[in-house]
Amino acid sequence: MSKKQGLLKNGNKSSLIASIVNTIIAIIKGVAYFFTGNVAMFAETMHSLGDAANQFFVFIGSALSKKRPSEKYPNGFGRLVNLVLLGAVIIVGIMSYETIKEGYHHIKHPTESSGIAINLSVLGLAVILECYVLFKAMKEVLHEAQVEAKGFGAIGKSFSHLGRATPATKLVFMEDLVATLGGVIAIIGILLSYYGGWHAAEGIASIIIGLMMFYVVGRVFLDNAKGVLGEADEELENKIAELIYANPEIKDINALFAMKEGEDFHIEMKLEIDCSITVQDAIKIKERIEEKIQAMNGVTDVIIEFVEDDGVKSWSQGLATK
């Protein structure tokens, strides 16, 4: 039991917080829908349920991906989080379909819903809670990207550095961004229906929310499909190359791979070195480079191989010849 608890402690914290908050929100929205029958509230209930289930699986997947390599699985479990996320988007896809279908039926047969005070109060509270979770996800993005920002400055920087976040954090960020916007859209739809007499507005809001959920499904699927296949991180490779060339003994980079293994990075390189360097000096250079790369965020292992300089440049213009 202690081993399992220790493993779960390594899970993505932002996804766990998001899962708990979205479960609470889904229950509140579900109760409001039960009493009012509002289709926009139904869409938001489905949205929050999908997010809660999705983010819980993400937390479990990110925790399991931290398991140590075994004899049966010597390459480790890093890509397990990508597989879990690929499965998790199916849940969101189903919820998206149900949301769009319900919205379409409401447009075809619009009905007046009641309980505007309940609906607006619940959605207003949900938007506030979603904003809190979204801001926590923004801070997590900046932490993983090793970027400092305070206050509202974190908002803009989190968008620009989202690509450097782990798959789990990226999913939470995107889902809660859509959830926050969805809550606002649902509120607008209810106001147009109640005060403007345009009852189909609630159905339109439901369809828009469903389409936004489908967008998240598409983005998450593509990102994690790349992760399962083993996507190389070109930005990290260029950063490592700069660090390598800070050592004058290294004449060229014959090959350099920064492979993403779930939330971690596996680094392999073949470096061309001056043939006059002694073995002892080469070992010191290797240890120095390894130490600096291991200090980079997310790097779990580094493999360095030295070969004799052939006088032909393999690395040029920031791109490796692979």
LOLO-179818 format. One line per 5 residues: number of its first residue (from 1); their letters; for each residue y, z, x of N, C-alpha, C. Coordinates in steps of 0.001 Angstrom, whole numbers. Layout:
% LOLO-179818
NUM	A	Y,Z,X,Y,Z,X,Y,Z,X | ... .
***
This chain:
% LOLO-179818
1	MSKKQ	-1214,0,825,0,0,0,1263,0,858 | 1229,790,1954,2399,874,2824,2702,-461,3481 | 1633,-1228,3817,1842,-2550,4417,2526,-3482,3436 | 2116,-3422,2150,2721,-4267,1126,4177,-3894,911 | 4444,-2569,876,5816,-2116,687,6683,-2535,1860 .
6	GLLKN	6118,-2440,3073,6872,-2857,4250,7172,-4342,4229 | 6213,-5125,3721,6402,-6571,3635,7486,-6914,2633 | 7490,-6225,1488,8483,-6490,449,9892,-6133,911 | 10006,-5190,1838,11330,-4830,2350,11978,-5995,3091 | 11160,-6935,3551,11687,-8095,4272,12090,-9231,3339 .
11	GNKSS	11903,-9031,2037,12269,-10069,1079,13769,-10267,993 | 14171,-11437,493,15587,-11768,367,16263,-10832,-626 | 17212,-10035,-149,17844,-8997,-982,18695,-9595,-2097 | 19396,-10690,-1815,20264,-11278,-2837,19454,-11795,-4018 | 18231,-12317,-3756,17397,-12802,-4858,16855,-11642,-5691 .
16	LIASI	16560,-10504,-5054,16085,-9332,-5803,17184,-8789,-6713 | 18394,-8661,-6170,19530,-8179,-6973,19782,-9129,-8129 | 19764,-10441,-7836,20007,-11449,-8877,18941,-11390,-9957 | 17681,-11162,-9568,16591,-11089,-10536,16779,-9908,-11481 | 17135,-8750,-10936,17344,-7552,-11762,18513,-7746,-12716 .
21	VNTII	19628,-8238,-12177,20830,-8437,-13006,20564,-9465,-14102 | 19888,-10571,-13757,19628,-11614,-14757,18625,-11166,-15812 | 17713,-10274,-15463,16794,-9718,-16464,17568,-8903,-17494 | 18498,-8077,-17016,19340,-7276,-17918,20178,-8184,-18804 | 20764,-9214,-18185,21600,-10153,-18933,20783,-10897,-19985 .
26	AIIKG	19573,-11327,-19610,18713,-12064,-20550,18359,-11217,-21762 | 18072,-9933,-21536,17741,-9041,-22653,18933,-8891,-23596 | 20112,-8675,-23018,21329,-8517,-23835,21623,-9786,-24625 | 21517,-10937,-23961,21760,-12221,-24640,20714,-12474,-25720 | 19461,-12124,-25434,18389,-12323,-26408,18609,-11514,-27672 .
31	VAYFF	19055,-10285,-27508,19362,-9435,-28670,20518,-10033,-29469 | 21550,-10501,-28772,22701,-11113,-29445,22279,-12372,-30203 | 21417,-13190,-29596,20935,-14401,-30280,20109,-14049,-31519 | 19297,-12987,-31419,18466,-12558,-32546,19323,-12211,-33770 | 20470,-11595,-33536,21314,-11157,-34650,22293,-12235,-35119 .
36	TGNVA	22658,-13174,-34243,23677,-14167,-34611,23121,-15566,-34830 | 22009,-15909,-34169,21443,-17246,-34286,22287,-18314,-33625 | 23169,-17927,-32707,24065,-18869,-32051,23309,-19693,-31016 | 23385,-21031,-31112,22604,-21897,-30236,23107,-21854,-28796 | 24411,-21653,-28605,24943,-21524,-27249,24412,-20249,-26599 .
41	MFAET	24265,-19203,-27416,23687,-17959,-26911,22204,-18146,-26573 | 21514,-18968,-27377,20113,-19290,-27067,20022,-19973,-25712 | 20924,-20926,-25473,20929,-21645,-24191,21146,-20685,-23034 | 22071,-19757,-23219,22350,-18797,-22155,21198,-17810,-21957 | 20505,-17464,-23061,19338,-16580,-22950,18242,-17256,-22131 .
46	MHSLG	17953,-18511,-22452,16941,-19268,-21716,17339,-19424,-20248 | 18627,-19671,-20044,19129,-19845,-18686,18900,-18574,-17866 | 19267,-17425,-18424,19124,-16155,-17707,17658,-15783,-17496 | 16809,-16078,-18492,15373,-15813,-18340,14793,-16646,-17202 | 15155,-17922,-17185,14680,-18812,-16125,15152,-18352,-14760 .
51	DAANQ	16430,-17969,-14672,16976,-17497,-13401,16278,-16228,-12928 | 16058,-15285,-13869,15432,-14007,-13504,14021,-14227,-12955 | 13223,-15038,-13655,11855,-15309,-13211,11864,-16056,-11879 | 12729,-17048,-11791,12845,-17855,-10591,13183,-17006,-9381 | 14200,-16162,-9530,14683,-15363,-8412,13693,-14271,-8014 .
56	FFVFI	12907,-13792,-8979,11871,-12812,-8645,10795,-13472,-7776 | 10379,-14692,-8161,9397,-15412,-7350,9947,-15723,-5965 | 11247,-16011,-5912,11887,-16285,-4630,11818,-15055,-3730 | 12075,-13893,-4305,12012,-12641,-3535,10608,-12422,-2975 | 9594,-12604,-3828,8213,-12429,-3387,7866,-13457,-2307 .
61	GSALS	8255,-14710,-2542,7962,-15771,-1574,8627,-15540,-234 | 9894,-15099,-247,10601,-14854,1008,9987,-13680,1762 | 9457,-12692,1019,8802,-11551,1660,7477,-11979,2299 | 6670,-12730,1549,5372,-13179,2061,5514,-14118,3260 | 6621,-14864,3290,6818,-15797,4406,7030,-15077,5733 .
66	KKRPS	7301,-13770,5668,7513,-12983,6893,6208,-12457,7479 | 5081,-12733,6794,3790,-12267,7319,3537,-12850,8714 | 2907,-12043,9541,2593,-12497,10893,1500,-13572,10867 | 1508,-14479,11834,427,-15483,11917,-926,-14806,12044 | -1930,-15409,11472,-3283,-14866,11547,-4190,-15872,12257 .
71	EKYPN	-5431,-15488,12459,-6383,-16388,13112,-6618,-17626,12256 | -6623,-17432,10947,-6836,-18547,10026,-5594,-19403,9878 | -4408,-18756,9968,-3133,-19477,9826,-2281,-19205,11067 | -2605,-19849,12179,-1915,-19566,13451,-447,-19982,13455 | -56,-20898,12581,1339,-21341,12534,2218,-20449,11668 .
76	GFGRL	1618,-19395,11103,2413,-18456,10315,2585,-18901,8871 | 3432,-18162,8151,3618,-18377,6719,5067,-18740,6377 | 5820,-19203,7374,7241,-19481,7184,7540,-20435,6044 | 6697,-21462,5876,6974,-22471,4846,6501,-22044,3464 | 5915,-20849,3357,5446,-20372,2059,6590,-20232,1073 .
81	VNLVL	7762,-19823,1577,8918,-19671,688,9309,-21012,78 | 9152,-22104,842,9455,-23436,301,8483,-23811,-804 | 7199,-23480,-612,6194,-23775,-1640,6449,-22974,-2906 | 6816,-21699,-2746,7114,-20851,-3905,8314,-21398,-4666 | 9332,-21828,-3934,10524,-22377,-4579,10223,-23675,-5314 .
86	LGAVI	9332,-24491,-4757,8937,-25723,-5447,8244,-25401,-6768 | 7449,-24330,-6763,6810,-23901,-8008,7801,-23271,-8964 | 8763,-22530,-8402,9734,-21821,-9237,10637,-22782,-10022 | 10955,-23942,-9429,11855,-24869,-10130,11204,-25436,-11393 | 9875,-25370,-11463,9193,-25825,-12682,9618,-24965,-13860 .
91	IVGIM	9759,-23664,-13613,10198,-22747,-14660,11582,-23130,-15155 | 12491,-23367,-14221,13856,-23747,-14594,13861,-25084,-15317 | 12982,-26006,-14874,12893,-27312,-15530,12477,-27190,-16990 | 11498,-26331,-17262,11042,-26118,-18645,12158,-25512,-19477 | 12834,-24509,-18931,13957,-23873,-19627,15078,-24878,-19894 .
96	SYETI	15305,-25767,-18932,16350,-26794,-19089,16024,-27712,-20264 | 14762,-28131,-20319,14334,-29027,-21400,14505,-28363,-22769 | 14080,-27102,-22888,14202,-26386,-24152,15670,-26208,-24548 | 16510,-25969,-23564,17944,-25785,-23822,18571,-27070,-24344 | 18267,-28187,-23701,18818,-29481,-24128,18283,-29866,-25504 .
101	KEGYH	16990,-29644,-25722,16377,-29976,-27013,17018,-29183,-28148 | 17228,-27891,-27932,17844,-27051,-28968,19282,-27486,-29231 | 19991,-27848,-28167,21370,-28323,-28323,21435,-29619,-29119 | 20485,-30527,-28845,20433,-31804,-29565,20174,-31577,-31055 | 19239,-30684,-31378,18942,-30381,-32791,20157,-29795,-33491 .
106	HIKHP	20922,-28979,-32756,22103,-28369,-33372,23192,-29409,-33623 | 23301,-30398,-32733,24298,-31469,-32941,23905,-32307,-34152 | 22618,-32583,-34284,22130,-33375,-35422,22270,-32608,-36737 | 22040,-31301,-36689,22120,-30467,-37891,22947,-29220,-37590 | 24274,-29403,-37448,25130,-28264,-37084,25165,-27192,-38170 .
111	TESSG	25091,-25963,-37750,25190,-24825,-38666,26203,-23836,-38118 | 26820,-23105,-39026,27816,-22117,-38620,27111,-20813,-38252 | 27376,-20327,-37045,26773,-19067,-36611,27751,-17920,-36845 | 27209,-16730,-36885,28042,-15554,-37137,28090,-14668,-35900 | 28852,-13589,-36025,28920,-12598,-34949,29691,-13043,-33745 .
116	IAINL	30887,-13610,-33954,31672,-14090,-32813,32043,-12955,-31871 | 32314,-11767,-32421,32690,-10633,-31568,31539,-10253,-30641 | 30320,-10231,-31202,29134,-9906,-30381,28922,-10962,-29310 | 28981,-12237,-29727,28735,-13340,-28790,29724,-13338,-27629 | 31012,-13223,-27968,32040,-13266,-26925,31958,-12039,-26012 .
121	SVLGL	31646,-10883,-26579,31532,-9658,-25771,30366,-9759,-24797 | 29230,-10230,-25309,28033,-10353,-24464,28239,-11393,-23368 | 28785,-12550,-23753,29002,-13602,-22761,30057,-13200,-21742 | 31091,-12495,-22195,32124,-12021,-21267,31542,-11061,-20244 | 30695,-10114,-20720,30031,-9174,-19809,29097,-9912,-18857 .
126	AVILE	28380,-10911,-19387,27441,-11686,-18563,28172,-12439,-17453 | 29310,-13030,-17778,30087,-13772,-16778,30548,-12832,-15667 | 30974,-11627,-16044,31417,-10648,-15042,30261,-10269,-14112 | 29088,-10004,-14693,27920,-9647,-13888,27476,-10807,-13005 | 27516,-12032,-13560,27134,-13209,-12775,28098,-13426,-11614 .
131	CYVLF	29378,-13165,-11859,30380,-13294,-10792,30089,-12309,-9662 | 29645,-11114,-10038,29300,-10100,-9033,28127,-10581,-8177 | 27080,-11082,-8848,25902,-11569,-8118,26269,-12775,-7261 | 27091,-13658,-7800,27515,-14847,-7064,28294,-14461,-5807 | 29164,-13473,-5952,29944,-13041,-4785,29036,-12424,-3725 .
136	KAMKE	28013,-11659,-4163,27045,-11098,-3222,26294,-12222,-2500 | 25952,-13281,-3244,25270,-14431,-2641,26189,-15134,-1641 | 27491,-15208,-1962,28459,-15808,-1049,28516,-15034,265 | 28530,-13717,160,28564,-12876,1359,27283,-13052,2180 | 26156,-13221,1478,24881,-13426,2163,24865,-14770,2895 .
141	VLHEA	25449,-15804,2268,25556,-17120,2905,26335,-17009,4209 | 27468,-16314,4164,28306,-16165,5350,27601,-15335,6425 | 26838,-14330,5992,26089,-13511,6947,25040,-14347,7672 | 24318,-15176,6916,23277,-16008,7519,23856,-17120,8376 | 25072,-17560,8024,25737,-18605,8815,26516,-18012,9980 .
146	QVEAK	26537,-16658,10052,27261,-15936,11093,28743,-16296,11096 | 29314,-16270,9898,30740,-16561,9706,31392,-15346,9066 | 32531,-14954,9576,33243,-13800,9021,34346,-14258,8080 | 34461,-13574,6946,35513,-13864,5964,35684,-12642,5077 | 36903,-12388,4667,37190,-11236,3815,37864,-11679,2524 .
151	GFGAI	37621,-10896,1455,38272,-11152,174,37959,-12522,-387 | 39000,-13150,-927,38832,-14468,-1545,38543,-15566,-521 | 38791,-15279,751,38489,-16267,1779,37004,-16562,1880 | 36179,-15621,1401,34727,-15805,1450,34268,-16901,495 | 35049,-17152,-564,34646,-18132,-1578,34596,-19541,-991 .
156	GKSFS	35710,-19972,-422,35761,-21324,140,34810,-21511,1302 | 34732,-20511,2187,33869,-20628,3363,32391,-20636,2991 | 32032,-19934,1914,30619,-19914,1505,30160,-21295,1059 | 31058,-22059,399,30705,-23417,-17,30529,-24323,1199 | 31420,-24195,2169,31371,-25089,3334,30205,-24777,4263 .
161	HLGRA	29686,-23537,4218,28579,-23153,5098,27271,-22959,4335 | 27205,-23457,3104,26007,-23268,2285,24771,-23895,2932 | 24954,-24981,3640,23834,-25658,4285,23150,-24822,5354 | 23831,-23789,5871,23260,-22936,6907,22503,-21749,6329 | 22526,-21596,4997,21865,-20466,4359,20363,-20711,4256 .
166	TPATK	19596,-19630,4079,18154,-19751,3888,17882,-20348,2513 | 16686,-20931,2302,16374,-21523,992,16535,-20542,-158 | 16136,-19291,35,16220,-18289,-1034,17667,-17994,-1402 | 18508,-17774,-392,19917,-17470,-641,20627,-18659,-1276 | 20287,-19853,-811,20894,-21070,-1366,20558,-21218,-2849 .
171	LVFME	19300,-20917,-3203,18886,-21007,-4601,19648,-20011,-5461 | 19751,-18758,-4998,20484,-17735,-5755,21935,-18151,-5932 | 22538,-18664,-4872,23938,-19106,-4914,24118,-20183,-5987 | 23279,-21205,-5941,23422,-22323,-6867,23147,-21904,-8305 | 22105,-21094,-8511,21754,-20684,-9863,22846,-19819,-10483 .
176	DLVAT	23412,-18911,-9694,24438,-18034,-10254,25783,-18739,-10399 | 26026,-19754,-9585,27220,-20571,-9784,27125,-21299,-11123 | 25957,-21905,-11378,25723,-22613,-12640,25737,-21629,-13813 | 25171,-20431,-13599,25129,-19429,-14669,26532,-18973,-15045 | 27378,-18785,-14038,28766,-18374,-14311,29511,-19457,-15077 .
181	LGGVI	29387,-20701,-14614,30028,-21825,-15312,29440,-21997,-16707 | 28118,-21795,-16827,27462,-21917,-18128,27981,-20909,-19123 | 28228,-19670,-18669,28782,-18648,-19552,30155,-19024,-20070 | 30972,-19582,-19183,32320,-20015,-19578,32240,-21157,-20588 | 31333,-22119,-20326,31162,-23257,-21244,30671,-22786,-22614 .
186	AIIGI	29739,-21816,-22623,29230,-21277,-23882,30360,-20606,-24682 | 31217,-19879,-23997,32357,-19227,-24657,33275,-20266,-25284 | 33550,-21342,-24534,34419,-22412,-25055,33787,-23053,-26294 | 32473,-23301,-26225,31771,-23899,-27362,31842,-23024,-28602 | 31673,-21721,-28433,31732,-20788,-29567,33135,-20740,-30159 .
191	LLSYY	34148,-20731,-29301,35542,-20698,-29785,35881,-21962,-30562 | 35436,-23122,-30054,35697,-24388,-30757,34978,-24418,-32106 | 33787,-23859,-32146,33017,-23831,-33391,33640,-22892,-34419 | 34050,-21719,-33979,34534,-20687,-34906,35961,-20963,-35373 | 36849,-21266,-34438,38263,-21438,-34788,38628,-22891,-35108 .
196	GGWHA	37889,-23844,-34519,38202,-25249,-34766,37327,-25890,-35826 | 36292,-25183,-36259,35398,-25731,-37268,34488,-26826,-36750 | 34455,-27008,-35442,33606,-28045,-34834,32285,-27394,-34425 | 31371,-27266,-35363,30126,-26525,-35143,29189,-27208,-34145 | 29334,-28522,-33994,28498,-29237,-33016,28854,-28862,-31576 .
201	AEGIA	30019,-28208,-31377,30454,-27840,-30025,29457,-26905,-29354 | 28798,-26048,-30157,27816,-25134,-29589,26603,-25910,-29058 | 26205,-26947,-29775,25102,-27787,-29322,25463,-28560,-28070 | 26703,-29058,-28014,27164,-29783,-26821,27187,-28857,-25619 | 27655,-27613,-25837,27669,-26619,-24757,26255,-26360,-24255 .
206	SIIIG	25296,-26280,-25189,23899,-26052,-24821,23360,-27188,-23967 | 23682,-28430,-24331,23215,-29592,-23561,23836,-29605,-22163 | 25134,-29294,-22073,25803,-29259,-20763,25156,-28209,-19865 | 24879,-27039,-20425,24231,-25972,-19657,22852,-26430,-19181 | 22089,-27083,-20063,20771,-27591,-19704,20829,-28623,-18593 .
211	LMMFY	21826,-29501,-18649,21977,-30528,-17610,22330,-29901,-16263 | 23170,-28867,-16284,23506,-28175,-15041,22263,-27515,-14442 | 21413,-26982,-15316,20160,-26391,-14837,19267,-27446,-14194 | 19232,-28647,-14802,18449,-29748,-14222,18990,-30151,-12853 | 20312,-30072,-12688,20918,-30390,-11393,20402,-29426,-10323 .
216	VVGRV	20345,-28131,-10676,19824,-27133,-9744,18369,-27437,-9399 | 17591,-27810,-10430,16181,-28164,-10213,16064,-29286,-9183 | 16873,-30319,-9355,16825,-31458,-8444,17198,-31094,-7018 | 18302,-30342,-6866,18762,-29960,-5535,17740,-29069,-4831 | 17253,-28060,-5546,16297,-27122,-4952,14998,-27839,-4587 .
221	FLDNA	14551,-28751,-5461,13315,-29493,-5182,13452,-30309,-3907 | 14547,-31042,-3771,14732,-31892,-2593,14846,-31058,-1322 | 15619,-29977,-1372,15807,-29129,-189,14497,-28528,284 | 13680,-28057,-661,12449,-27386,-272,11310,-28355,21 | 11388,-29559,-533,10421,-30588,-149,10599,-30924,1335 .
226	KGVLG	11855,-30962,1777,12133,-31188,3204,11591,-30034,4035 | 11745,-28800,3503,11264,-27628,4223,9758,-27623,4374 | 9041,-28032,3335,7578,-28086,3391,7121,-29108,4424 | 7845,-30229,4503,7484,-31284,5457,7871,-30913,6887 | 8766,-29944,7041,9192,-29529,8374,10419,-30298,8832 .
231	EADEE	11565,-29995,8223,12812,-30705,8525,13422,-30184,9825 | 13906,-31108,10645,14592,-30725,11883,16052,-30413,11572 | 16610,-29436,12268,18007,-29043,12072,18845,-29619,13210 | 19508,-30726,12936,20264,-31433,13977,21442,-30616,14482 | 22097,-29886,13567,23250,-29067,13973,22842,-27988,14969 .
236	LENKI	21711,-27347,14699,21221,-26315,15613,20780,-26934,16931 | 20177,-28104,16881,19745,-28784,18105,20940,-29067,19018 | 22042,-29533,18424,23227,-29819,19221,23827,-28544,19816 | 23759,-27463,19040,24268,-26179,19520,23441,-25686,20704 | 22118,-25842,20596,21223,-25435,21682,21443,-26316,22903 .
241	AELIY	21675,-27608,22672,21903,-28530,23794,23126,-28112,24611 | 24183,-27686,23927,25377,-27220,24640,25048,-26008,25501 | 24236,-25128,24957,23835,-23918,25697,22999,-24301,26920 | 22102,-25275,26747,21233,-25702,27847,22044,-26314,28979 | 23000,-27169,28628,23786,-27859,29647,24785,-26940,30353 .
246	ANPEI	24888,-25695,29868,25717,-24712,30573,25033,-24286,31869 | 23758,-24678,32024,22998,-24408,33249,23002,-25665,34112 | 23719,-25659,35211,23854,-26874,36041,22527,-27376,36617 | 21512,-26507,36671,20215,-26918,37211,19483,-27881,36270 | 19857,-27865,34990,19226,-28750,34007,19924,-30104,34059 .
251	KDINA	19175,-31134,34416,19755,-32465,34574,19737,-33277,33274 | 18752,-33013,32420,18653,-33802,31183,17733,-33077,30188 | 17899,-33424,28910,16999,-32925,27870,16087,-34074,27473 | 14830,-33968,27841,13869,-35028,27542,13519,-35035,26056 | 13377,-33837,25469,13080,-33704,24043,13530,-32328,23565 .
256	LFAMK	14000,-32262,22329,14450,-30991,21763,14204,-31001,20254 | 13463,-30009,19775,13146,-29905,18357,13530,-28518,17850 | 14300,-28479,16774,14600,-27223,16070,14023,-27380,14665 | 12769,-26945,14490,12072,-27130,13225,12244,-25909,12336 | 12604,-26162,11080,12792,-25079,10127,11450,-24701,9523 .
261	EGEDF	11084,-23432,9685,9841,-22899,9138,10210,-21880,8060 | 10458,-22357,6831,10912,-21463,5771,12319,-20990,6053 | 12472,-19689,6344,13786,-19128,6634,14028,-19009,8137 | 13050,-19395,8944,13140,-19230,10390,13135,-20588,11101 | 13397,-20522,12413,13433,-21736,13217,12452,-21633,14387 .
266	HIEMK	11727,-22710,14603,10793,-22828,15724,11393,-23857,16680 | 11643,-23442,17916,12332,-24290,18892,11377,-24734,19994 | 11327,-26040,20222,10554,-26594,21333,11441,-27550,22117 | 11270,-27541,23450,12080,-28449,24272,11356,-28805,25565 | 11695,-29959,26062,11206,-30402,27371,12450,-30750,28193 .
271	LEIDC	12672,-29993,29257,13896,-30122,30042,13605,-30708,31413 | 14473,-31612,31836,14337,-32202,33168,15176,-31383,34144 | 14524,-30970,35239,15155,-30045,36184,15173,-30648,37585 | 16111,-30183,38366,16219,-30631,39754,14924,-30282,40490 | 14311,-31267,41127,13010,-31057,41786,13105,-30139,43001 .
276	SITVQ	14328,-29881,43478,14481,-28996,44645,14452,-27520,44256 | 14471,-27227,42953,14452,-25848,42464,13068,-25232,42715 | 13058,-24010,43209,11788,-23322,43441,11196,-22845,42111 | 9902,-22552,42126,9222,-22075,40930,9836,-20773,40442 | 10144,-19884,41367,10728,-18587,41019,12079,-18760,40338 .
281	DAIKI	12907,-19656,40868,14217,-19915,40265,14066,-20573,38894 | 13071,-21454,38768,12830,-22126,37480,12443,-21112,36401 | 11634,-20125,36785,11232,-19086,35829,12454,-18289,35368 | 13360,-17972,36295,14573,-17233,35946,15453,-18046,34989 | 15567,-19344,35263,16357,-20221,34384,15731,-20268,32992 .
286	KERIE	14416,-20391,32946,13683,-20441,31676,13911,-19158,30872 | 13790,-18019,31526,13980,-16735,30842,15413,-16583,30342 | 16377,-17069,31134,17787,-16975,30745,18065,-17813,29499 | 17514,-19031,29470,17713,-19903,28306,17010,-19338,27078 | 15781,-18874,27268,15014,-18296,26158,15752,-17119,25528 .
291	EKIQA	16297,-16251,26357,16985,-15056,25871,18182,-15423,24998 | 18944,-16422,25431,20133,-16816,24669,19757,-17496,23349 | 18701,-18321,23367,18293,-19008,22135,17660,-18020,21158 | 16876,-17080,21663,16248,-16069,20803,17302,-15219,20096 | 18481,-15100,20695,19557,-14300,20105,20223,-15014,18928 .
296	MNGVT	19934,-16310,18770,20515,-17066,17655,19881,-16639,16334 | 20668,-16655,15292,20207,-16206,13982,19077,-17080,13451 | 17943,-16436,13111,16833,-17148,12482,15793,-17700,13434 | 16070,-17697,14737,15116,-18241,15707,14003,-17223,15950 | 12760,-17628,15764,11614,-16721,15924,10853,-16962,17220 .
301	DVIIE	10745,-18219,17648,10029,-18476,18893,10605,-19700,19590 | 10511,-19661,20926,11071,-20725,21764,10020,-21151,22786 | 9773,-22452,22856,8837,-23005,23845,9612,-23950,24765 | 9592,-23640,26052,10321,-24452,27034,9348,-25008,28067 | 9444,-26304,28286,8625,-26964,29302,9551,-27689,30267 .
306	FVEDD	9302,-27521,31559,10097,-28192,32581,9339,-29407,33121 | 10066,-30498,33328,9513,-31681,33983,10519,-32143,35036 | 10041,-32939,35963,10908,-33428,37043,11899,-34448,36511 | 13122,-34370,36971,14171,-35301,36548,13788,-36726,36942 | 13808,-37632,35926,13433,-39030,36200,14641,-39933,36423 .
311	GVKSW	15830,-39330,36356,17040,-40109,36613,17499,-40955,35439 | 16788,-40902,34321,17148,-41679,33126,17581,-40718,32021 | 18773,-40942,31481,19307,-40053,30459,18565,-40240,29130 | 18018,-39133,28609,17326,-39165,27317,18202,-38620,26192 | 19093,-37719,26554,19964,-37076,25549,21370,-37629,25710 .
316	SQGLA	21888,-38217,24631,23235,-38781,24704,23909,-38687,23354 | 25221,-38509,23354,26058,-38484,22151,25566,-37424,21136 | 25047,-36328,21666,24641,-35231,20797,23376,-35476,20016 | 22617,-36518,20370,21375,-36803,19647,20208,-36857,20611 | 19104,-36279,20192,17929,-36262,21058,17088,-37493,20827 .
321	TK	16488,-37993,21893,15518,-39076,21781,14172,-38447,21499 | 13629,-38717,20316,12372,-38063,19905,11307,-39095,19642 .
***
